[in-house]
Amino acid sequence: MELVNKLKIHHMSLQSEFNDYRSKMNEVILAQDNLPLKRFFSLDHQMYQEGSLPVKTKEFLGLVASMVLRCDD
């Protein structure tokens, strides 16, 4: 059981590092004043808002699409 807890803590740490890095890089990208990229980020953000489908369903569908397309995101 102790090993499981250590693995959970390690996973949480990796997830936090990834989220921090992703946030920083998103800021760098958006600071470039690139209109097509800003539109893409806006579309991505809007797609995951509550609507006809619950947010969790949309996230799951995004995960499925990534797996089908062999995407690493």
Protein Blocks (a to p, Z undefined) as FASTA:
>chain_A
ZZmmmmmmmmmmmmmmmmmmmmmmmmmmmmnopaklmmmmmmmmmmmpccfbcfklmmmm
mmmmmmmnopaZZ
